[in-house]
Amino acid sequence: MTVGRVFKNIRVYYLAFIAYWGIVLFGYDTGIAGGVVSQTYFEQEFGLLNPDGSKNTARTNDVSSNVVSVLQAGAFFGALGSAPISSRLGRKWTLIAFTSVFSIGAILATVAKDKHHGLQLIYAGRVISGLGIGGISAVAPAYVSECSPKEVRGRITGLFQIMVAIGVMLSYFINYGIGINMPSGPNVWRIPFGFQLVPAGIMLLGLFTVKESPRWLASVGRNKEALHNLAYLRSESTESESVLYEMAEIEAQIEEERVARQGLGVKEAFFGKGNFIRFVIAFVIFLLQQWGGQNSVGYYAPQIFISIGFVGAKNSLLASGIYGVVKVVATAIFVFFFVETIGRRISLIISSLGMGTLFFIIGAILKTHPVSADHPPPTPPPASKAMAAMLYIYVCFYSMGWGPMPWIYVSDIFPTRTRHYGLAVASASQWLWNFVVSKVTPDMITDLGYKIFLMFATVNIGAMGLFSFFIPETKGLSLEEMDVIFGAISAEERAAHIAAQERTLDHEKNDARSSRSDSVKV
């Protein structure tokens, strides 16, 4: 990409910079809670310890799972409600609204003070923040995609997973810094929860400086304003040929979608020929993603690292921070260099086999070298370091397949006529199972011990690997070819339709030539 091209699209990059602060928030908020509730002062202040000072495991697991999972519960409803809201208000004002909602939740969690009402405030704040996060995570990528020119759209929209990983990494290191430098006092939770307001504030103020999506404006009949916004984003005049051509493309696509969805009912959308299997794939692919182990490790990284021998705030939180760094680097490498070169199906197969193998190794090491909870060593033993290394390699395999690929795959398989239903089902499945997994993980860590890694390994290879093997490859295929793959139309029927269309175009060309010849003769 040339320097001139970058500067030509500088307004689009600025818009993405503003909107994707919400995606950093998404990652930060999902990673911060596990570290907060594992801090000793938090456990003391909110009654998670027994009278003798030992940890009340049942109470700790209950509070931990609630603090983490209520965010996903709120996000489930925020994501589902975002579609009608953004259709009515527009992308920009919907993001402003959801960022404001998120900020209210962050404030409630930050001001929590005492053990009597503090937990209730944290729970309420997390649910409200979840509503905001759910809406932001659904609308921000669509907003950026609609405003980006096609030559840089893939690169810009691919930043989604990187921004999530950066948010998670920030949450780990903030918890690490608090655990080392401020291990006591309410700042243990106030600073991590309060820091959410920094990216939220940048995003909220920044949204007032960017333009509304030209595509949304055109979809509601505000074509003149859409043209002005499009010209602004492309750094061109409204009379530019390239801008007018792109505007014509937008208007044509909107009309095509309007015609395609005319008369579409729920029954046809879900049970029409070749449709049902696509919805099954959209639901199952996110069910498997959530049960593959990544979210359990990501949300409860300090607890996971404690379970493999990284005992103490410094050891467990530092190990979590390194895990976050590895995830950011691995995701960036895959998005920038491999996402369009390796097939969707192959990426998922390699990813699931790699993750499953590493989880089996971790489970086996933990079985043969159990961690002593009563007399932990001051520094992690070699077996613990080996298991941590396996987790770092594991997240590399996750980042090359089951991290970014499910959203890409689901976007591939649905035609224009049913895509909005398909993405809604995918989003609902993602947040539903996200909530379930985050709720049950603390108890699984306690009850299963090393077996939790064997369980995740079995899911990765036995379920995710087989699922990846049987789904069709979609890389490089058109939406029309998807209909053939999923049985909406036979290959022979499609070939006949194409041939008929080609004959029609040939006739039109011949008629045009005849008309020109007649004009010349006259």
DOVEXBA-724167 format. One record per residue (C-alpha): residue in three letters; x negated, y negated, z negated. Coordinates in steps of 0.2 Angstrom, whole numbers. Example, Ala and Ser with C-alpha at 12.3 -4.5 7.8 and 13.67 -1.06 7.14 Angstrom:
BEGIN
+-----+-------+-------+-------+
: res :     u :     v :     w :
+-----+-------+-------+-------+
: ALA :   -62 :    22 :   -39 :
: SER :   -68 :     5 :   -36 :
+-----+-------+-------+-------+
***
This chain:
BEGIN
+-----+-------+-------+-------+
: res :     u :     v :     w :
+-----+-------+-------+-------+
: MET :     0 :     0 :     0 :
: THR :    -7 :   -17 :     5 :
: VAL :    -9 :   -32 :    -7 :
: GLY :     3 :   -42 :     4 :
: ARG :    16 :   -28 :     3 :
: VAL :    15 :   -29 :   -16 :
: PHE :    17 :   -48 :   -17 :
: LYS :    31 :   -47 :    -5 :
: ASN :    40 :   -35 :   -17 :
: ILE :    34 :   -44 :   -32 :
: ARG :    52 :   -49 :   -37 :
: VAL :    58 :   -31 :   -36 :
: TYR :    43 :   -25 :   -47 :
: TYR :    48 :   -39 :   -60 :
: LEU :    66 :   -33 :   -60 :
: ALA :    60 :   -15 :   -63 :
: PHE :    48 :   -21 :   -76 :
: ILE :    63 :   -29 :   -86 :
: ALA :    75 :   -15 :   -83 :
: TYR :    63 :    -1 :   -88 :
: TRP :    60 :    -8 :  -105 :
: GLY :    77 :     0 :  -108 :
: ILE :    69 :    17 :  -103 :
: VAL :    54 :    14 :  -115 :
: LEU :    67 :    11 :  -128 :
: PHE :    75 :    28 :  -123 :
: GLY :    59 :    37 :  -126 :
: TYR :    54 :    27 :  -142 :
: ASP :    71 :    30 :  -150 :
: THR :    70 :    49 :  -147 :
: GLY :    53 :    50 :  -154 :
: ILE :    53 :    39 :  -169 :
: ALA :    65 :    47 :  -181 :
: GLY :    56 :    64 :  -183 :
: GLY :    41 :    54 :  -189 :
: VAL :    50 :    43 :  -201 :
: VAL :    60 :    56 :  -210 :
: SER :    43 :    66 :  -213 :
: GLN :    35 :    52 :  -222 :
: THR :    33 :    56 :  -241 :
: TYR :    40 :    39 :  -247 :
: PHE :    56 :    42 :  -236 :
: GLU :    59 :    59 :  -244 :
: GLN :    57 :    52 :  -261 :
: GLU :    68 :    36 :  -259 :
: PHE :    82 :    46 :  -251 :
: GLY :    83 :    61 :  -263 :
: LEU :    75 :    74 :  -252 :
: LEU :    64 :    80 :  -266 :
: ASN :    68 :    92 :  -281 :
: PRO :    65 :    85 :  -299 :
: ASP :    48 :    94 :  -299 :
: GLY :    42 :    84 :  -284 :
: SER :    43 :    99 :  -272 :
: LYS :    53 :    97 :  -256 :
: ASN :    71 :   101 :  -255 :
: THR :    70 :   110 :  -239 :
: ALA :    89 :   112 :  -236 :
: ARG :    92 :    93 :  -240 :
: THR :    77 :    88 :  -229 :
: ASN :    83 :    98 :  -214 :
: ASP :   100 :    91 :  -216 :
: VAL :    95 :    73 :  -216 :
: SER :    82 :    75 :  -203 :
: SER :    94 :    83 :  -191 :
: ASN :   107 :    70 :  -194 :
: VAL :    95 :    55 :  -192 :
: VAL :    89 :    63 :  -175 :
: SER :   104 :    70 :  -168 :
: VAL :   117 :    56 :  -171 :
: LEU :   107 :    46 :  -158 :
: GLN :   111 :    59 :  -145 :
: ALA :   129 :    60 :  -150 :
: GLY :   131 :    41 :  -147 :
: ALA :   121 :    42 :  -131 :
: PHE :   133 :    56 :  -124 :
: PHE :   148 :    44 :  -125 :
: GLY :   137 :    29 :  -119 :
: ALA :   132 :    38 :  -104 :
: LEU :   149 :    44 :   -99 :
: GLY :   157 :    26 :  -102 :
: SER :   143 :    17 :   -92 :
: ALA :   150 :    22 :   -75 :
: PRO :   167 :    13 :   -76 :
: ILE :   159 :    -1 :   -85 :
: SER :   145 :    -4 :   -73 :
: SER :   158 :    -2 :   -58 :
: ARG :   168 :   -16 :   -66 :
: LEU :   155 :   -28 :   -74 :
: GLY :   140 :   -25 :   -62 :
: ARG :   123 :   -17 :   -66 :
: LYS :   115 :   -33 :   -74 :
: TRP :   129 :   -37 :   -86 :
: THR :   132 :   -19 :   -91 :
: LEU :   114 :   -18 :   -96 :
: ILE :   115 :   -34 :  -106 :
: ALA :   130 :   -27 :  -115 :
: PHE :   122 :   -11 :  -119 :
: THR :   106 :   -19 :  -124 :
: SER :   116 :   -30 :  -136 :
: VAL :   125 :   -15 :  -143 :
: PHE :   108 :    -6 :  -145 :
: SER :   101 :   -21 :  -155 :
: ILE :   115 :   -21 :  -167 :
: GLY :   111 :    -3 :  -171 :
: ALA :    93 :    -6 :  -173 :
: ILE :    96 :   -20 :  -185 :
: LEU :   108 :    -9 :  -196 :
: ALA :    94 :     5 :  -197 :
: THR :    81 :    -8 :  -201 :
: VAL :    90 :   -17 :  -215 :
: ALA :    94 :     0 :  -224 :
: LYS :    87 :    -3 :  -242 :
: ASP :    92 :     9 :  -256 :
: LYS :    96 :    28 :  -258 :
: HIS :   115 :    24 :  -261 :
: HIS :   119 :    16 :  -245 :
: GLY :   103 :    16 :  -235 :
: LEU :   106 :    33 :  -226 :
: GLN :   124 :    28 :  -221 :
: LEU :   117 :    12 :  -213 :
: ILE :   103 :    22 :  -204 :
: TYR :   116 :    35 :  -198 :
: ALA :   128 :    21 :  -192 :
: GLY :   113 :    11 :  -184 :
: ARG :   107 :    27 :  -175 :
: VAL :   125 :    31 :  -168 :
: ILE :   127 :    13 :  -162 :
: SER :   109 :    13 :  -154 :
: GLY :   114 :    29 :  -146 :
: LEU :   128 :    21 :  -137 :
: GLY :   117 :     8 :  -130 :
: ILE :   103 :    20 :  -126 :
: GLY :   115 :    31 :  -117 :
: GLY :   122 :    17 :  -106 :
: ILE :   105 :    10 :  -103 :
: SER :    97 :    27 :   -97 :
: ALA :   112 :    29 :   -85 :
: VAL :   113 :    12 :   -77 :
: ALA :    94 :     5 :   -77 :
: PRO :    88 :    18 :   -64 :
: ALA :   103 :    15 :   -53 :
: TYR :   100 :    -4 :   -54 :
: VAL :    82 :    -2 :   -50 :
: SER :    85 :    10 :   -36 :
: GLU :    99 :    -1 :   -28 :
: CYS :    87 :   -16 :   -28 :
: SER :    71 :    -8 :   -21 :
: PRO :    67 :    -7 :    -3 :
: LYS :    66 :    11 :     3 :
: GLU :    47 :    10 :     6 :
: VAL :    43 :     8 :   -12 :
: ARG :    59 :    15 :   -20 :
: GLY :    52 :    33 :   -23 :
: ARG :    37 :    26 :   -33 :
: ILE :    47 :    13 :   -43 :
: THR :    61 :    25 :   -48 :
: GLY :    48 :    38 :   -52 :
: LEU :    42 :    27 :   -66 :
: PHE :    57 :    33 :   -76 :
: GLN :    49 :    48 :   -83 :
: ILE :    33 :    39 :   -86 :
: MET :    42 :    25 :   -96 :
: VAL :    51 :    38 :  -106 :
: ALA :    34 :    46 :  -110 :
: ILE :    26 :    29 :  -115 :
: GLY :    41 :    26 :  -127 :
: VAL :    38 :    43 :  -135 :
: MET :    19 :    40 :  -137 :
: LEU :    22 :    22 :  -144 :
: SER :    34 :    30 :  -157 :
: TYR :    21 :    43 :  -163 :
: PHE :     7 :    30 :  -165 :
: ILE :    18 :    18 :  -174 :
: ASN :    22 :    32 :  -186 :
: TYR :     4 :    36 :  -188 :
: GLY :    -1 :    19 :  -191 :
: ILE :    12 :    17 :  -205 :
: GLY :     8 :    34 :  -213 :
: ILE :   -10 :    29 :  -214 :
: ASN :    -9 :    10 :  -219 :
: MET :     8 :     8 :  -227 :
: PRO :    12 :    25 :  -234 :
: SER :    24 :    18 :  -248 :
: GLY :    38 :     5 :  -248 :
: PRO :    53 :     2 :  -237 :
: ASN :    42 :    -3 :  -222 :
: VAL :    40 :    16 :  -219 :
: TRP :    56 :    15 :  -210 :
: ARG :    59 :    -3 :  -208 :
: ILE :    44 :    -6 :  -196 :
: PRO :    47 :     9 :  -185 :
: PHE :    66 :     5 :  -183 :
: GLY :    63 :   -14 :  -183 :
: PHE :    50 :   -12 :  -169 :
: GLN :    64 :    -7 :  -157 :
: LEU :    70 :   -25 :  -157 :
: VAL :    54 :   -30 :  -148 :
: PRO :    57 :   -21 :  -131 :
: ALA :    76 :   -24 :  -133 :
: GLY :    73 :   -42 :  -135 :
: ILE :    61 :   -43 :  -120 :
: MET :    74 :   -34 :  -110 :
: LEU :    89 :   -44 :  -116 :
: LEU :    80 :   -61 :  -112 :
: GLY :    73 :   -54 :   -96 :
: LEU :    89 :   -48 :   -89 :
: PHE :    95 :   -67 :   -88 :
: THR :    81 :   -70 :   -76 :
: VAL :    85 :   -57 :   -63 :
: LYS :    98 :   -55 :   -50 :
: GLU :   113 :   -44 :   -49 :
: SER :   112 :   -28 :   -38 :
: PRO :   116 :   -33 :   -19 :
: ARG :   124 :   -16 :   -17 :
: TRP :   136 :   -18 :   -31 :
: LEU :   140 :   -36 :   -25 :
: ALA :   144 :   -29 :    -8 :
: SER :   154 :   -15 :   -15 :
: VAL :   166 :   -27 :   -24 :
: GLY :   168 :   -38 :    -8 :
: ARG :   155 :   -52 :   -13 :
: ASN :   145 :   -50 :     3 :
: LYS :   139 :   -68 :     4 :
: GLU :   131 :   -67 :   -14 :
: ALA :   125 :   -50 :   -10 :
: LEU :   116 :   -57 :     6 :
: HIS :   108 :   -71 :    -5 :
: ASN :   102 :   -59 :   -18 :
: LEU :    95 :   -47 :    -6 :
: ALA :    85 :   -61 :     3 :
: TYR :    79 :   -67 :   -14 :
: LEU :    73 :   -49 :   -18 :
: ARG :    64 :   -47 :    -2 :
: SER :    56 :   -64 :    -2 :
: GLU :    65 :   -68 :    15 :
: SER :    78 :   -80 :    21 :
: THR :    96 :   -75 :    23 :
: GLU :    93 :   -76 :    42 :
: SER :    79 :   -64 :    43 :
: GLU :    82 :   -50 :    55 :
: SER :    76 :   -37 :    42 :
: VAL :    87 :   -43 :    28 :
: LEU :   102 :   -44 :    40 :
: TYR :    99 :   -26 :    46 :
: GLU :    97 :   -20 :    28 :
: MET :   113 :   -29 :    23 :
: ALA :   122 :   -20 :    38 :
: GLU :   115 :    -4 :    31 :
: ILE :   122 :    -7 :    14 :
: GLU :   139 :   -12 :    20 :
: ALA :   140 :     4 :    32 :
: GLN :   135 :    15 :    18 :
: ILE :   148 :     8 :     6 :
: GLU :   161 :    10 :    20 :
: GLU :   155 :    28 :    23 :
: GLU :   156 :    32 :     4 :
: ARG :   174 :    24 :     3 :
: VAL :   180 :    35 :    17 :
: ALA :   171 :    50 :    11 :
: ARG :   180 :    49 :    -6 :
: GLN :   197 :    44 :     0 :
: GLY :   210 :    56 :    -7 :
: LEU :   197 :    66 :   -17 :
: GLY :   205 :    74 :   -32 :
: VAL :   197 :    83 :   -46 :
: LYS :   202 :   100 :   -40 :
: GLU :   194 :    98 :   -23 :
: ALA :   179 :    90 :   -31 :
: PHE :   175 :   105 :   -42 :
: PHE :   183 :   119 :   -33 :
: GLY :   182 :   114 :   -15 :
: LYS :   172 :   126 :    -4 :
: GLY :   154 :   126 :    -8 :
: ASN :   156 :   114 :   -23 :
: PHE :   159 :   125 :   -39 :
: ILE :   141 :   133 :   -38 :
: ARG :   133 :   115 :   -37 :
: PHE :   142 :   110 :   -53 :
: VAL :   137 :   126 :   -62 :
: ILE :   119 :   122 :   -57 :
: ALA :   120 :   104 :   -63 :
: PHE :   127 :   110 :   -80 :
: VAL :   115 :   125 :   -83 :
: ILE :    99 :   117 :   -77 :
: PHE :   101 :   104 :   -91 :
: LEU :   107 :   117 :  -104 :
: LEU :    91 :   127 :  -100 :
: GLN :    80 :   111 :  -100 :
: GLN :    86 :   106 :  -118 :
: TRP :    84 :   124 :  -125 :
: GLY :    66 :   126 :  -117 :
: GLY :    57 :   119 :  -132 :
: GLN :    51 :   102 :  -126 :
: ASN :    65 :    92 :  -136 :
: SER :    62 :   102 :  -152 :
: VAL :    43 :    98 :  -151 :
: GLY :    46 :    80 :  -145 :
: TYR :    59 :    75 :  -158 :
: TYR :    51 :    84 :  -173 :
: ALA :    32 :    83 :  -167 :
: PRO :    25 :    80 :  -185 :
: GLN :    36 :    95 :  -192 :
: ILE :    30 :   106 :  -178 :
: PHE :    12 :   102 :  -180 :
: ILE :    14 :   104 :  -199 :
: SER :    21 :   121 :  -196 :
: ILE :     5 :   126 :  -186 :
: GLY :    -7 :   120 :  -200 :
: PHE :    -9 :   101 :  -197 :
: VAL :    -4 :    97 :  -215 :
: GLY :    -3 :    79 :  -222 :
: ALA :     3 :    63 :  -214 :
: LYS :   -14 :    59 :  -205 :
: ASN :   -16 :    76 :  -197 :
: SER :     2 :    79 :  -191 :
: LEU :     5 :    61 :  -185 :
: LEU :   -12 :    60 :  -176 :
: ALA :    -9 :    77 :  -168 :
: SER :     8 :    70 :  -162 :
: GLY :     1 :    54 :  -155 :
: ILE :   -12 :    64 :  -145 :
: TYR :     3 :    75 :  -139 :
: GLY :    11 :    59 :  -133 :
: VAL :    -4 :    53 :  -124 :
: VAL :    -6 :    69 :  -115 :
: LYS :    12 :    69 :  -109 :
: VAL :    10 :    51 :  -102 :
: VAL :    -5 :    56 :   -92 :
: ALA :     2 :    72 :   -86 :
: THR :    18 :    64 :   -81 :
: ALA :    10 :    50 :   -72 :
: ILE :    -2 :    62 :   -62 :
: PHE :    13 :    72 :   -56 :
: VAL :    25 :    58 :   -52 :
: PHE :    11 :    49 :   -41 :
: PHE :     3 :    63 :   -33 :
: PHE :    13 :    79 :   -33 :
: VAL :    32 :    76 :   -34 :
: GLU :    34 :    76 :   -15 :
: THR :    21 :    88 :   -11 :
: ILE :    26 :   103 :   -21 :
: GLY :    43 :   111 :   -18 :
: ARG :    57 :   108 :   -31 :
: ARG :    59 :   127 :   -34 :
: ILE :    40 :   131 :   -35 :
: SER :    38 :   117 :   -47 :
: LEU :    51 :   124 :   -59 :
: ILE :    45 :   142 :   -57 :
: ILE :    27 :   137 :   -61 :
: SER :    32 :   125 :   -75 :
: SER :    43 :   138 :   -84 :
: LEU :    30 :   152 :   -82 :
: GLY :    16 :   141 :   -89 :
: MET :    27 :   135 :  -104 :
: GLY :    33 :   152 :  -108 :
: THR :    15 :   159 :  -108 :
: LEU :     9 :   146 :  -119 :
: PHE :    23 :   147 :  -132 :
: PHE :    20 :   166 :  -133 :
: ILE :     1 :   163 :  -136 :
: ILE :     6 :   150 :  -150 :
: GLY :    18 :   162 :  -158 :
: ALA :     6 :   176 :  -158 :
: ILE :    -8 :   166 :  -166 :
: LEU :     4 :   159 :  -179 :
: LYS :     9 :   177 :  -183 :
: THR :    -9 :   183 :  -185 :
: HIS :   -15 :   168 :  -193 :
: PRO :    -1 :   161 :  -204 :
: VAL :    -2 :   144 :  -212 :
: SER :    -2 :   144 :  -231 :
: ALA :    10 :   131 :  -237 :
: ASP :     5 :   133 :  -255 :
: HIS :   -14 :   130 :  -252 :
: PRO :   -16 :   121 :  -236 :
: PRO :   -34 :   118 :  -230 :
: PRO :   -40 :    99 :  -230 :
: THR :   -43 :   100 :  -212 :
: PRO :   -34 :   111 :  -199 :
: PRO :   -42 :   128 :  -197 :
: PRO :   -48 :   134 :  -179 :
: ALA :   -32 :   144 :  -177 :
: SER :   -22 :   128 :  -179 :
: LYS :   -33 :   118 :  -167 :
: ALA :   -31 :   132 :  -154 :
: MET :   -12 :   131 :  -156 :
: ALA :   -12 :   112 :  -154 :
: ALA :   -22 :   114 :  -139 :
: MET :    -9 :   126 :  -132 :
: LEU :     4 :   113 :  -135 :
: TYR :    -6 :   100 :  -126 :
: ILE :    -7 :   111 :  -111 :
: TYR :    11 :   116 :  -113 :
: VAL :    17 :    98 :  -111 :
: CYS :     7 :    97 :   -95 :
: PHE :    17 :   111 :   -87 :
: TYR :    33 :   103 :   -93 :
: SER :    28 :    87 :   -85 :
: MET :    25 :    95 :   -68 :
: GLY :    42 :   104 :   -68 :
: TRP :    56 :   105 :   -80 :
: GLY :    53 :    87 :   -86 :
: PRO :    57 :    77 :   -70 :
: MET :    63 :    90 :   -58 :
: PRO :    81 :    93 :   -65 :
: TRP :    87 :    75 :   -61 :
: ILE :    78 :    76 :   -44 :
: TYR :    86 :    93 :   -40 :
: VAL :   104 :    88 :   -45 :
: SER :   102 :    72 :   -35 :
: ASP :    98 :    83 :   -20 :
: ILE :   112 :    95 :   -20 :
: PHE :   128 :    84 :   -21 :
: PRO :   135 :    76 :    -5 :
: THR :   141 :    58 :    -5 :
: ARG :   159 :    63 :    -8 :
: THR :   156 :    72 :   -25 :
: ARG :   139 :    65 :   -31 :
: HIS :   147 :    54 :   -44 :
: TYR :   156 :    69 :   -52 :
: GLY :   140 :    79 :   -51 :
: LEU :   129 :    66 :   -59 :
: ALA :   142 :    64 :   -73 :
: VAL :   143 :    82 :   -77 :
: ALA :   123 :    83 :   -77 :
: SER :   122 :    68 :   -89 :
: ALA :   136 :    75 :  -100 :
: SER :   127 :    92 :  -101 :
: GLN :   110 :    84 :  -104 :
: TRP :   116 :    74 :  -119 :
: LEU :   128 :    87 :  -126 :
: TRP :   114 :   100 :  -127 :
: ASN :   101 :    87 :  -132 :
: PHE :   113 :    84 :  -148 :
: VAL :   115 :   102 :  -152 :
: VAL :    96 :   106 :  -150 :
: SER :    91 :    91 :  -161 :
: LYS :   104 :    96 :  -174 :
: VAL :    98 :   114 :  -176 :
: THR :    79 :   112 :  -174 :
: PRO :    74 :   108 :  -192 :
: ASP :    83 :   124 :  -198 :
: MET :    76 :   134 :  -184 :
: ILE :    58 :   129 :  -189 :
: THR :    61 :   134 :  -207 :
: ASP :    71 :   150 :  -204 :
: LEU :    61 :   157 :  -189 :
: GLY :    43 :   152 :  -192 :
: TYR :    32 :   159 :  -179 :
: LYS :    48 :   166 :  -170 :
: ILE :    54 :   149 :  -165 :
: PHE :    39 :   149 :  -152 :
: LEU :    43 :   167 :  -146 :
: MET :    61 :   161 :  -144 :
: PHE :    57 :   146 :  -133 :
: ALA :    45 :   158 :  -123 :
: THR :    59 :   170 :  -120 :
: VAL :    70 :   156 :  -114 :
: ASN :    56 :   148 :  -103 :
: ILE :    52 :   165 :   -94 :
: GLY :    68 :   175 :   -96 :
: ALA :    81 :   161 :   -92 :
: MET :    72 :   146 :   -84 :
: GLY :    60 :   156 :   -74 :
: LEU :    74 :   168 :   -67 :
: PHE :    85 :   153 :   -64 :
: SER :    72 :   144 :   -54 :
: PHE :    68 :   159 :   -44 :
: PHE :    86 :   161 :   -38 :
: ILE :    91 :   143 :   -34 :
: PRO :    88 :   137 :   -16 :
: GLU :    74 :   125 :   -11 :
: THR :    80 :   108 :    -7 :
: LYS :    64 :    98 :    -3 :
: GLY :    64 :    90 :    14 :
: LEU :    82 :    95 :    17 :
: SER :    96 :    83 :    22 :
: LEU :   113 :    82 :    14 :
: GLU :   121 :    90 :    29 :
: GLU :   109 :   105 :    27 :
: MET :   114 :   107 :     8 :
: ASP :   132 :   110 :    14 :
: VAL :   126 :   125 :    24 :
: ILE :   115 :   132 :    10 :
: PHE :   130 :   131 :    -3 :
: GLY :   143 :   138 :     9 :
: ALA :   153 :   123 :    12 :
: ILE :   151 :   126 :    31 :
: SER :   143 :   140 :    41 :
: ALA :   127 :   136 :    50 :
: GLU :   137 :   141 :    67 :
: GLU :   150 :   128 :    63 :
: ARG :   138 :   115 :    59 :
: ALA :   128 :   118 :    75 :
: ALA :   144 :   117 :    85 :
: HIS :   148 :   100 :    77 :
: ILE :   131 :    94 :    81 :
: ALA :   132 :    99 :    99 :
: ALA :   149 :    91 :   101 :
: GLN :   142 :    75 :    93 :
: GLU :   127 :    75 :   105 :
: ARG :   139 :    78 :   120 :
: THR :   149 :    63 :   114 :
: LEU :   134 :    52 :   113 :
: ASP :   127 :    58 :   130 :
: HIS :   144 :    53 :   137 :
: GLU :   144 :    36 :   129 :
: LYS :   126 :    33 :   136 :
: ASN :   131 :    38 :   153 :
: ASP :   146 :    27 :   153 :
: ALA :   135 :    13 :   147 :
: ARG :   123 :    16 :   162 :
: SER :   137 :    17 :   174 :
: SER :   144 :     0 :   168 :
: ARG :   127 :    -8 :   170 :
: SER :   125 :    -1 :   187 :
: ASP :   142 :    -8 :   192 :
: SER :   138 :   -25 :   185 :
: VAL :   122 :   -25 :   195 :
: LYS :   131 :   -21 :   211 :
: VAL :   144 :   -34 :   209 :
+-----+-------+-------+-------+
***
